[in-house]
Amino acid sequence: MLLNQLPEAHVAFEGARAWIMQSENTQLVFFTFEQGIELPSHNHTYAQWGVVIDGEMDLLLNGEPHRCRTGDEYLIPPGVMHGARFYKRTRVMDFFSEKRYKPK
């Protein structure tokens, strides 16, 4: 499947783009983050699972950095404060057990 065939999502961060695939209650989101972006700390009501498709980032879980590179998976439990720093252009795929993003 080509990403440009999926609906592009509204993302509130400059230098980030996302495309969504969703069911009634879940979303699979394909993100692209440009080098140097920092996502502020936030949390979700439900769990988030992801994998780094290409690139490198620090995933900050409760303020603690965890380096993630191409092929690494991560799980963010419900309610955990998290953010990220991107050291190069990075593509990730995140599964949300709730609908988080809306199409543009």
ABEGO torsion letter per residue (X at the ends): XBAAABBBBBBABBGBBBBBBBBAABBBBBBBBBBGBBBBBBBBABBBBBBBABEBBBBBBGGBBBBBBBGBBBBBBBGBBBBBBBABBBBBBBBBABBABBBX
